[in-house]
């Protein structure tokens, strides 16, 4: 494989692994903040126990996420130096703000929250976890500012062979950002919610910590239900925007070779032949493509063959059709799992509201499996977003093949891919082990409201502090 392919494989593998932790951190921080707020308002110790237990799992996830995230920014200099030189003036600004503002905000107040139990006033301690949650959301916001610029470049000018920023406010006003951001954040809330409901389902099936699990499930399923609905709504807004700014990506995600005609039918499944640029088998739903693309039951959607001719005239000779099979199926995995999460959220809320949750063993088992659904759906969504933009790394300005570092060899890339993959595999095993260990211990482990030291090393364990102090 050539250097471009190896560089893309390395960036894709490290990014997807890192992205496992990002939505879970955002979702868990938000839910822990809600639980501690309920404790402050209702004075119910069960909510305090919930905030501590789920907060401890958040800390483990946050720590691993930081380690995997550090590598991401280094890769821009190591493997994509031409890209960094070309867009660094624009692309680097939101990344710097994310590190200096959002990350420092969440890490600082996370420290106050961890060490502040029984030392800070309750409302101040609760405010700290809310600031952590806001910090994680701000972190996602500025990362998406950078990504949205790659999808739809605005606020800059081409000068002396480089893109130079002319208006930071234009980056913040980018329409691509405001359809990506809600979709990502609600997807993250769903990830945290279905993680908590899944673990709570395990406790309920085993009849351990039943009251704790029921209350945790109730809080999480409400967040999960509303998040599922907003994921669908914000996803639809993305489709409406995509037709205007990246029609080739929209056409590829639908395996649409020729114009759809009006009204356009949405393809459920297809046997795609990229070499012949045709589909030999299709199952379609009438009118749905026009609705997804324009919000109405009429409208012609441009096909890839038509767009290829337009792009050739505008950008010069080249193949502007992205990997169609990947874009098509990743979109369907994302959309299918998103719809399933909405159904499970409504179903779970109904069962909990009617006090039939413990009776529905099948549903609880499904909820355990559903822990993985947001992770798979989010990853598939990002694959479609990034693959569908190819061959561009900055749409309309720089192709991916022109962005790689000139001094990197294929052997160096192959070695680093193998090394990073081994390291990440070990890291994943360690994290799963820590999660399972803490879940097995349960919320009662180390839970002690009295403390002679009046400080805790982690959210609910005081024995470790005593060991350190000795």
Buried (B, 14 or more C-beta within 10 A) or exposed (E): EEBBBBBBBBBBBBBBBBBBBBBBBBBBBBBBBBBBBBBBEEEEEBBBBBBBBBBBBBBBBBEBBBBBBEBBBEBBEBBBBBBBEBBBBBBBBBBEBBBEBBBEBBEBBBEBBBBBBBEBEBEEBBBBBBBBBBBBBBBBBBBBBBBBBBBBBBBBEEEEEBBEBEEBEBBBEBBBBBBBBBBBBBBBBBBBBBBBBBBBBBBBBEEBBEEBBBBBBBBBBBBBBBBBBBBBEBBBBBBBBBBEBBBBBBBBBBBBBEBBEBBBBBBEBBEBBBEEBBBEEEEBEEBBBBBBBBEEEEBBBBBBBBBBEEBEEEBEEEEBBBBBBBBBBBBBBBBBBBBBBBEBBBBBBBBBEEEEBBEBEEBBEBBBEBBEBBBEBBBBBBBBBBBBBBBBBBBEBBBBBBBBBEEBEEEBBBEBBEEBBEBBEEBBEEBEEBBEEBBEBBBEEBBEEEBEEEBBBBBBBBEEBEEEEE
